[in-house]
Amino acid sequence: MNIETQRLTIRDFVPEDAAALHEILSDAETMEFCEPPYTPEQTREFLDEFLIGRHGGAAVVLRESGRLIGYLLFNELEDGLYELGWFFNRAFWRQGYAYEASCAVLDYAFDELDAHKVFAETADAQRAAPLLDKLGMRLEGVQRSQTTDNHGNWLDMYLYGMLREDRADN
């Protein structure tokens, strides 16, 4: 995958991304609603096996500097069915990068890959859910007290989806 936006390059991960990826995945606040922060070994294994080995996500890089600032989950689970998600370096939050990258990948999914549906799930009702709404994804359901944060607090899981015909309506 190689997608260019106004400010970003969205590309496949390479082994040299390990340090920048670890900066993201080792941050407790970034990982709050997912799993405990990664060790360097966990980051390397995730990079090698999932991101590079299975092409399970894409690197989000600043075009101007070449700095990796995010990991965009974009994974085909079944024929025509893709999962979308993201983790960004906290220093780059609230600057529109997740929205810009996600819009570009949604366009790619529907226009280039002929996706039937793109879905996402989140327990982060304060940051991720509003962004999914802004992307035009529809709230398809809420699984009450379905997961826990990294402190053991029970949280609702919000399920979002976008069908090909939904994208045409936007």
N, C-alpha and C positions, 0 to 999 in steps of 0.2 A: 504494500500500500504506500502510495506517495501522494498526499493531498496538500496543496498550498492554499492558504487563506491570506487575508491581508497582513496578519502579524505572525502566522504560525506555519510550520511544516509538520504534517502528521505523517509519520513514516514507521517502518518496521524497526523493532529494537535490534541493537547490535551488542556484542559483549562489552564494548567500551562504555555502555550506558550504566553499568553496575553502580558506580559511586553516586551518580545523580539520582538514580532510582532508589537507592538505599536512603538517601537524604529524605525522600518522600515517604517511603514505607516504614521508616524507623521513627517517624514522628507520632507521638501518642495522640495528639489532637486530630491529626489527619486520619488516623486509624480508629478513632473513637467508636464508630458504629459498625466496624467490620470485624477486626480481630486484633489481638495484641500487636504492638509494634514488632517489626521484623528484625532479626539479627542479621549481620552481614551474610551469614551462611544461608539463611532463609531467602534473602533477597537474591542471591546468586542462583539458588535452586529454582526459584520462581522465574527469574529471567531466562535461565537456560532451558528449563523444561516446558513452561507454559508460554512465555512471551516469544521466545525464539523457536523452540521446538514445535509448538502447536499453533503459532501465530495467533495467540489468544488476545492480543491487544496491540496498541500502537503507541509509539513515543510521540509526545507533543513537545515540539522544539520551537523556541523563538527564532524566527527567520533572521532577524538582525544579528543576533549574537551566536546562534547555534546551541544555546543552552537548553538542555532538557528540563522542562518544568512540570511535565505531567505524564501520567499513564492513563490512557483511554482504553477501557475494556471494550472490545468489539469482537464478539465471538459468535460464530454460527453454531447454534445448538442442534438444529435440525434443518433440513432443506428449506431455505427461505425464511428462517426464524433466527433473528440475531438478538444478542443481549448487549446492552449499552450501559456503561458506567464510567467512573473516573476517579482518580486521585491526583491532586495537584500539590506541588510544593506550596506550603502555607505562605511563603513570602509573595506568592503570586495570586492569592485568593482575592476575590471581589474586584477583579479587573476585566472580567468578561471573557477570560481565556477558555473556561470550561464550556461556556455557551457557544463561543465561536468554533471551538473544536467539535463539539457535539452537533451543531448545525451542519458542519461540513461532512461529518460522518453519516448523518441521516440522509443528506443529499446523495452521498456516495452509495449508501445501502439501497435506496430506492431507485436511483437513476442508473447506476452502474451494475449493481449486483441483482437487480430485480427482486429485492426483498419483498416478502409478503407482510412481515411484521417485525418491528423492533420493540423490545420491551426492556424495562428497567425495574429494579426494586431497591427500596431504601428504607432505612429506619431513621434517617436524618430528616425530621419534619421541618427543621428550621432553615436548612441551607439547600439540600439536594431536592426535596419535594417542590419547592417553589421554582427551581431551575427547570425541573421536568415539566412543570406547568407552562413555563415560559417557552419551552421548546415546542409546545403544542401537543405533548403527549397527554393521553387521557388517563385519569385515575380509574383503574379497573377494579380495585378492591383494596380493602385494608384487612390484614390479618392481625387481629388484636392480640397484644402481648405474645408475639410470635418469636421474638429474639431478645437477646440482652446486649447491652453495651459492654464495654471493657471493665465496668465496675459492678456488673451483675444486675443492673437495673433492667426490668422488663420493658420492652418497647414494642410499639406497633410496627408492622412491616407494610409499607405502601407499595402497591403494585401498579405500574404504569405501562401503557402500550400505545403504539402508533401503527395503524394499518396503512397499507399503500394508499387506499382511498382517503384516509385521514390527511395524509401528506398533500394530496392533490387539493384538499379543501383549504389548506393554509396559504 
